[in-house]
Amino acid sequence: MTEMASKILEDSLEKLVLVRLRGGRSIRGKLKGFDQHMNLVLEDAEDASDNENIEKIGTMIVRGDNVIIVSPSPR
């Protein structure tokens, strides 16, 4: 992971992020932690793939090799 990506994720800790995954899923939740492989820990996560039917997931770990984009909240 680049220094810039690491800095952005550090700045996003304890904030809401949107994570796009392989296969088209989108997960929204509070970023609680991450590692050098971009594995993410999200709290209060929701499956936001379908805006009409948002499914609450709770706390989850997302494997970094499934992550396509992490979008931090606007500052």
N, CA, C and O atoms as a printed pandas DataFrame, in Angstrom:
     atom_number atom_name residue_name chain_id  residue_number  x_coord  y_coord  z_coord
0              1         N          MET        A               1    0.855   -1.170    0.000
1              2        CA          MET        A               1    0.000    0.000    0.000
2              3         C          MET        A               1    0.900    1.232    0.000
3              4         O          MET        A               1    1.914    1.262    0.698
4              5         N          THR        A               2    0.538    2.235   -0.771
5              6        CA          THR        A               2    1.341    3.450   -0.845
6              7         C          THR        A               2    1.170    4.286    0.415
7              8         O          THR        A               2    0.219    4.108    1.177
8              9         N          GLU        A               3    2.113    5.204    0.618
9             10        CA          GLU        A               3    2.022    6.109    1.773
10            11         C          GLU        A               3    0.778    6.967    1.688
11            12         O          GLU        A               3    0.141    7.240    2.706
12            13         N          MET        A               4    0.420    7.401    0.475
13            14        CA          MET        A               4   -0.756    8.257    0.316
14            15         C          MET        A               4   -2.037    7.501    0.687
15            16         O          MET        A               4   -2.905    8.045    1.371
16            17         N          ALA        A               5   -2.154    6.248    0.235
17            18        CA          ALA        A               5   -3.330    5.442    0.573
18            19         C          ALA        A               5   -3.408    5.224    2.078
19            20         O          ALA        A               5   -4.484    5.308    2.669
20            21         N          SER        A               6   -2.272    4.945    2.689
21            22        CA          SER        A               6   -2.230    4.739    4.128
22            23         C          SER        A               6   -2.649    6.001    4.874
23            24         O          SER        A               6   -3.375    5.922    5.865
24            25         N          LYS        A               7   -2.201    7.155    4.408
25            26        CA          LYS        A               7   -2.551    8.445    5.046
26            27         C          LYS        A               7   -4.053    8.705    4.935
27            28         O          LYS        A               7   -4.687    9.129    5.902
28            29         N          ILE        A               8   -4.619    8.451    3.758
29            30        CA          ILE        A               8   -6.057    8.672    3.556
30            31         C          ILE        A               8   -6.862    7.755    4.472
31            32         O          ILE        A               8   -7.841    8.189    5.079
32            33         N          LEU        A               9   -6.454    6.482    4.575
33            34        CA          LEU        A               9   -7.168    5.554    5.456
34            35         C          LEU        A               9   -7.009    5.965    6.925
35            36         O          LEU        A               9   -7.964    5.876    7.697
36            37         N          GLU        A              10   -5.824    6.409    7.311
37            38        CA          GLU        A              10   -5.625    6.882    8.690
38            39         C          GLU        A              10   -6.544    8.053    8.998
39            40         O          GLU        A              10   -7.151    8.111   10.067
40            41         N          ASP        A              11   -6.644    8.998    8.044
41            42        CA          ASP        A              11   -7.516   10.157    8.230
42            43         C          ASP        A              11   -8.990    9.765    8.264
43            44         O          ASP        A              11   -9.818   10.518    8.776
44            45         N          SER        A              12   -9.325    8.593    7.722
45            46        CA          SER        A              12  -10.721    8.131    7.664
46            47         C          SER        A              12  -11.112    7.245    8.846
47            48         O          SER        A              12  -12.272    6.848    8.960
48            49         N          LEU        A              13  -10.159    6.929    9.728
49            50        CA          LEU        A              13  -10.485    6.108   10.901
50            51         C          LEU        A              13  -11.590    6.761   11.716
51            52         O          LEU        A              13  -11.590    7.974   11.923
52            53         N          GLU        A              14  -12.527    5.947   12.176
53            54        CA          GLU        A              14  -13.685    6.387   12.966
54            55         C          GLU        A              14  -14.681    7.211   12.154
55            56         O          GLU        A              14  -15.578    7.833   12.723
56            57         N          LYS        A              15  -14.530    7.222   10.824
57            58        CA          LYS        A              15  -15.453    7.952    9.956
58            59         C          LYS        A              15  -16.139    6.980    9.007
59            60         O          LYS        A              15  -15.678    5.857    8.802
60            61         N          LEU        A              16  -17.239    7.426    8.436
61            62        CA          LEU        A              16  -18.004    6.630    7.483
62            63         C          LEU        A              16  -17.265    6.552    6.156
63            64         O          LEU        A              16  -16.812    7.570    5.633
64            65         N          VAL        A              17  -17.142    5.346    5.612
65            66        CA          VAL        A              17  -16.533    5.147    4.289
66            67         C          VAL        A              17  -17.457    4.266    3.453
67            68         O          VAL        A              17  -18.270    3.509    3.982
68            69         N          LEU        A              18  -17.312    4.386    2.142
69            70        CA          LEU        A              18  -18.011    3.518    1.205
70            71         C          LEU        A              18  -16.956    2.668    0.525
71            72         O          LEU        A              18  -15.980    3.194   -0.012
72            73         N          VAL        A              19  -17.145    1.356    0.545
73            74        CA          VAL        A              19  -16.176    0.424   -0.033
74            75         C          VAL        A              19  -16.851   -0.325   -1.171
75            76         O          VAL        A              19  -17.878   -0.975   -0.974
76            77         N          ARG        A              20  -16.272   -0.230   -2.363
77            78        CA          ARG        A              20  -16.766   -0.996   -3.516
78            79         C          ARG        A              20  -15.926   -2.265   -3.612
79            80         O          ARG        A              20  -14.698   -2.225   -3.533
80            81         N          LEU        A              21  -16.617   -3.394   -3.785
81            82        CA          LEU        A              21  -15.957   -4.698   -3.803
82            83         C          LEU        A              21  -16.080   -5.353   -5.171
83            84         O          LEU        A              21  -16.937   -4.993   -5.977
84            85         N          ARG        A              22  -15.203   -6.323   -5.415
85            86        CA          ARG        A              22  -15.346   -7.149   -6.615
86            87         C          ARG        A              22  -16.733   -7.773   -6.603
87            88         O          ARG        A              22  -17.270   -8.095   -5.543
88            89         N          GLY        A              23  -17.294   -7.937   -7.763
89            90        CA          GLY        A              23  -18.615   -8.543   -7.853
90            91         C          GLY        A              23  -19.739   -7.533   -7.758
91            92         O          GLY        A              23  -20.908   -7.904   -7.860
92            93         N          GLY        A              24  -19.408   -6.240   -7.562
93            94        CA          GLY        A              24  -20.428   -5.205   -7.595
94            95         C          GLY        A              24  -21.022   -4.794   -6.267
95            96         O          GLY        A              24  -21.833   -3.868   -6.226
96            97         N          ARG        A              25  -20.650   -5.449   -5.175
97            98        CA          ARG        A              25  -21.207   -5.061   -3.871
98            99         C          ARG        A              25  -20.614   -3.747   -3.393
99           100         O          ARG        A              25  -19.463   -3.426   -3.687
100          101         N          SER        A              26  -21.415   -2.990   -2.650
101          102        CA          SER        A              26  -20.964   -1.761   -2.000
102          103         C          SER        A              26  -21.300   -1.876   -0.521
103          104         O          SER        A              26  -22.437   -2.175   -0.155
104          105         N          ILE        A              27  -20.307   -1.637    0.324
105          106        CA          ILE        A              27  -20.482   -1.707    1.771
106          107         C          ILE        A              27  -20.181   -0.335    2.345
107          108         O          ILE        A              27  -19.195    0.303    1.976
108          109         N          ARG        A              28  -21.049    0.117    3.259
109          110        CA          ARG        A              28  -20.854    1.393    3.927
110          111         C          ARG        A              28  -20.728    1.121    5.414
111          112         O          ARG        A              28  -21.491    0.331    5.969
112          113         N          GLY        A              29  -19.758    1.775    6.071
113          114        CA          GLY        A              29  -19.600    1.587    7.511
114          115         C          GLY        A              29  -18.502    2.464    8.077
115          116         O          GLY        A              29  -17.791    3.147    7.340
116          117         N          LYS        A              30  -18.371    2.438    9.399
117          118        CA          LYS        A              30  -17.347    3.216   10.080
118          119         C          LYS        A              30  -16.038    2.438   10.066
119          120         O          LYS        A              30  -15.985    1.296   10.523
120          121         N          LEU        A              31  -14.982    3.057    9.541
121          122        CA          LEU        A              31  -13.680    2.413    9.450
122          123         C          LEU        A              31  -13.035    2.364   10.834
123          124         O          LEU        A              31  -12.727    3.398   11.427
124          125         N          LYS        A              32  -12.838    1.151   11.335
125          126        CA          LYS        A              32  -12.243    0.954   12.661
126          127         C          LYS        A              32  -10.771    0.595   12.589
127          128         O          LYS        A              32  -10.031    0.841   13.542
128          129         N          GLY        A              33  -10.323    0.007   11.460
129          130        CA          GLY        A              33   -8.926   -0.372   11.339
130          131         C          GLY        A              33   -8.607   -0.894    9.954
131          132         O          GLY        A              33   -9.502   -1.205    9.169
132          133         N          PHE        A              34   -7.297   -0.986    9.661
133          134        CA          PHE        A              34   -6.821   -1.509    8.384
134          135         C          PHE        A              34   -5.384   -1.965    8.568
135          136         O          PHE        A              34   -4.739   -1.636    9.564
136          137         N          ASP        A              35   -4.886   -2.731    7.591
137          138        CA          ASP        A              35   -3.489   -3.158    7.628
138          139         C          ASP        A              35   -2.833   -2.915    6.279
139          140         O          ASP        A              35   -3.447   -2.343    5.379
140          141         N          GLN        A              36   -1.582   -3.350    6.139
141          142        CA          GLN        A              36   -0.807   -3.083    4.924
142          143         C          GLN        A              36   -1.370   -3.785    3.692
143          144         O          GLN        A              36   -1.021   -3.420    2.570
144          145         N          HIS        A              37   -2.231   -4.780    3.874
145          146        CA          HIS        A              37   -2.848   -5.493    2.754
146          147         C          HIS        A              37   -4.198   -4.886    2.374
147          148         O          HIS        A              37   -4.898   -5.409    1.507
148          149         N          MET        A              38   -4.553   -3.800    3.016
149          150        CA          MET        A              38   -5.819   -3.095    2.860
150          151         C          MET        A              38   -7.009   -3.939    3.322
151          152         O          MET        A              38   -8.133   -3.749    2.858
152          153         N          ASN        A              39   -6.747   -4.880    4.248
153          154        CA          ASN        A              39   -7.858   -5.527    4.945
154          155         C          ASN        A              39   -8.489   -4.449    5.805
155          156         O          ASN        A              39   -7.783   -3.678    6.455
156          157         N          LEU        A              40   -9.812   -4.389    5.812
157          158        CA          LEU        A              40  -10.521   -3.321    6.522
158          159         C          LEU        A              40  -11.429   -3.904    7.592
159          160         O          LEU        A              40  -12.020   -4.967    7.403
160          161         N          VAL        A              41  -11.537   -3.206    8.714
161          162        CA          VAL        A              41  -12.517   -3.542    9.733
162          163         C          VAL        A              41  -13.548   -2.424    9.723
163          164         O          VAL        A              41  -13.217   -1.258    9.942
164          165         N          LEU        A              42  -14.804   -2.788    9.466
165          166        CA          LEU        A              42  -15.900   -1.824    9.427
166          167         C          LEU        A              42  -16.890   -2.129   10.536
167          168         O          LEU        A              42  -17.230   -3.288   10.775
168          169         N          GLU        A              43  -17.343   -1.101   11.201
169          170        CA          GLU        A              43  -18.343   -1.226   12.260
170          171         C          GLU        A              43  -19.645   -0.614   11.751
171          172         O          GLU        A              43  -19.617    0.313   10.942
172          173         N          ASP        A              44  -20.769   -1.119   12.212
173          174        CA          ASP        A              44  -22.095   -0.657   11.766
174          175         C          ASP        A              44  -22.200   -0.708   10.240
175          176         O          ASP        A              44  -22.764    0.192    9.618
176          177         N          ALA        A              45  -21.651   -1.767    9.649
177          178        CA          ALA        A              45  -21.623   -1.909    8.190
178          179         C          ALA        A              45  -23.018   -2.211    7.642
179          180         O          ALA        A              45  -23.846   -2.854    8.287
180          181         N          GLU        A              46  -23.236   -1.721    6.433
181          182        CA          GLU        A              46  -24.485   -1.958    5.715
182          183         C          GLU        A              46  -24.148   -2.310    4.277
183          184         O          GLU        A              46  -23.219   -1.749    3.697
184          185         N          ASP        A              47  -24.906   -3.241    3.700
185          186        CA          ASP        A              47  -24.779   -3.553    2.279
186          187         C          ASP        A              47  -25.591   -2.494    1.534
187          188         O          ASP        A              47  -26.822   -2.505    1.566
188          189         N          ALA        A              48  -24.890   -1.587    0.869
189          190        CA          ALA        A              48  -25.536   -0.473    0.175
190          191         C          ALA        A              48  -25.573   -0.704   -1.334
191          192         O          ALA        A              48  -25.654    0.254   -2.103
192          193         N          SER        A              49  -25.515   -1.954   -1.762
193          194        CA          SER        A              49  -25.524   -2.277   -3.187
194          195         C          SER        A              49  -26.845   -1.903   -3.840
195          196         O          SER        A              49  -26.880   -1.526   -5.011
196          197         N          ASP        A              50  -27.924   -2.009   -3.085
197          198        CA          ASP        A              50  -29.264   -1.683   -3.583
198          199         C          ASP        A              50  -29.834   -0.588   -2.690
199          200         O          ASP        A              50  -30.188   -0.848   -1.540
200          201         N          ASN        A              51  -29.925    0.634   -3.208
201          202        CA          ASN        A              51  -30.401    1.771   -2.409
202          203         C          ASN        A              51  -31.810    1.574   -1.864
203          204         O          ASN        A              51  -32.169    2.180   -0.855
204          205         N          GLU        A              52  -32.602    0.749   -2.506
205          206        CA          GLU        A              52  -33.977    0.517   -2.083
206          207         C          GLU        A              52  -34.059   -0.480   -0.925
207          208         O          GLU        A              52  -35.030   -0.479   -0.168
208          209         N          ASN        A              53  -33.039   -1.326   -0.791
209          210        CA          ASN        A              53  -33.071   -2.381    0.217
210          211         C          ASN        A              53  -31.704   -2.494    0.894
211          212         O          ASN        A              53  -30.920   -3.385    0.568
212          213         N          ILE        A              54  -31.419   -1.590    1.838
213          214        CA          ILE        A              54  -30.131   -1.581    2.539
214          215         C          ILE        A              54  -30.185   -2.579    3.689
215          216         O          ILE        A              54  -31.059   -2.508    4.552
216          217         N          GLU        A              55  -29.231   -3.513    3.684
217          218        CA          GLU        A              55  -29.188   -4.585    4.683
218          219         C          GLU        A              55  -28.109   -4.292    5.714
219          220         O          GLU        A              55  -26.946   -4.092    5.365
220          221         N          LYS        A              56  -28.497   -4.268    6.990
221          222        CA          LYS        A              56  -27.535   -4.050    8.072
222          223         C          LYS        A              56  -26.720   -5.324    8.284
223          224         O          LYS        A              56  -27.272   -6.423    8.331
224          225         N          ILE        A              57  -25.399   -5.164    8.412
225          226        CA          ILE        A              57  -24.502   -6.297    8.584
226          227         C          ILE        A              57  -23.893   -6.301    9.985
227          228         O          ILE        A              57  -23.770   -7.360   10.600
228          229         N          GLY        A              58  -23.512   -5.135   10.492
229          230        CA          GLY        A              58  -22.838   -5.043   11.788
230          231         C          GLY        A              58  -21.339   -4.895   11.579
231          232         O          GLY        A              58  -20.909   -4.253   10.620
232          233         N          THR        A              59  -20.540   -5.477   12.459
233          234        CA          THR        A              59  -19.086   -5.404   12.347
234          235         C          THR        A              59  -18.599   -6.473   11.381
235          236         O          THR        A              59  -19.034   -7.623   11.439
236          237         N          MET        A              60  -17.686   -6.081   10.486
237          238        CA          MET        A              60  -17.187   -7.040    9.506
238          239         C          MET        A              60  -15.749   -6.735    9.133
239          240         O          MET        A              60  -15.273   -5.609    9.275
240          241         N          ILE        A              61  -15.069   -7.764    8.653
241          242        CA          ILE        A              61  -13.717   -7.630    8.113
242          243         C          ILE        A              61  -13.812   -7.850    6.610
243          244         O          ILE        A              61  -14.392   -8.833    6.148
244          245         N          VAL        A              62  -13.234   -6.920    5.853
245          246        CA          VAL        A              62  -13.226   -7.014    4.401
246          247         C          VAL        A              62  -11.797   -7.327    3.966
247          248         O          VAL        A              62  -10.872   -6.581    4.287
248          249         N          ARG        A              63  -11.616   -8.422    3.241
249          250        CA          ARG        A              63  -10.273   -8.776    2.738
250          251         C          ARG        A              63   -9.827   -7.773    1.689
251          252         O          ARG        A              63  -10.589   -7.410    0.793
252          253         N          GLY        A              64   -8.598   -7.336    1.811
253          254        CA          GLY        A              64   -8.061   -6.326    0.916
254          255         C          GLY        A              64   -8.071   -6.702   -0.550
255          256         O          GLY        A              64   -8.193   -5.824   -1.404
256          257         N          ASP        A              65   -7.945   -7.992   -0.870
257          258        CA          ASP        A              65   -7.923   -8.377   -2.280
258          259         C          ASP        A              65   -9.304   -8.284   -2.937
259          260         O          ASP        A              65   -9.416   -8.443   -4.153
260          261         N          ASN        A              66  -10.347   -8.030   -2.155
261          262        CA          ASN        A              66  -11.690   -7.824   -2.698
262          263         C          ASN        A              66  -12.029   -6.350   -2.878
263          264         O          ASN        A              66  -13.039   -6.019   -3.500
264          265         N          VAL        A              67  -11.197   -5.461   -2.341
265          266        CA          VAL        A              67  -11.477   -4.024   -2.367
266          267         C          VAL        A              67  -11.070   -3.431   -3.712
267          268         O          VAL        A              67   -9.950   -3.633   -4.180
268          269         N          ILE        A              68  -11.995   -2.699   -4.324
269          270        CA          ILE        A              68  -11.698   -1.983   -5.559
270          271         C          ILE        A              68  -11.475   -0.509   -5.243
271          272         O          ILE        A              68  -10.485    0.078   -5.681
272          273         N          ILE        A              69  -12.393    0.093   -4.480
273          274        CA          ILE        A              69  -12.317    1.517   -4.142
274          275         C          ILE        A              69  -12.746    1.715   -2.690
275          276         O          ILE        A              69  -13.696    1.086   -2.224
276          277         N          VAL        A              70  -12.043    2.591   -1.984
277          278        CA          VAL        A              70  -12.485    3.059   -0.672
278          279         C          VAL        A              70  -12.703    4.547   -0.798
279          280         O          VAL        A              70  -11.772    5.294   -1.100
280          281         N          SER        A              71  -13.930    4.984   -0.570
281          282        CA          SER        A              71  -14.286    6.380   -0.692
282          283         C          SER        A              71  -14.526    6.965    0.686
283          284         O          SER        A              71  -15.512    6.619    1.337
284          285         N          PRO        A              72  -13.629    7.864    1.154
285          286        CA          PRO        A              72  -13.824    8.462    2.472
286          287         C          PRO        A              72  -14.935    9.501    2.442
287          288         O          PRO        A              72  -15.330    9.986    1.382
288          289         N          SER        A              73  -15.426    9.828    3.623
289          290        CA          SER        A              73  -16.450   10.875    3.730
290          291         C          SER        A              73  -15.844   12.225    3.347
291          292         O          SER        A              73  -14.646   12.443    3.526
292          293         N          PRO        A              74  -16.669   13.125    2.822
293          294        CA          PRO        A              74  -16.151   14.474    2.537
294          295         C          PRO        A              74  -15.681   15.121    3.836
295          296         O          PRO        A              74  -16.247   14.875    4.901
296          297         N          ARG        A              75  -14.669   15.928    3.743
297          298        CA          ARG        A              75  -14.101   16.550    4.954
298          299         C          ARG        A              75  -14.832   17.759    5.386
299          300         O          ARG        A              75  -14.464   18.378    6.384
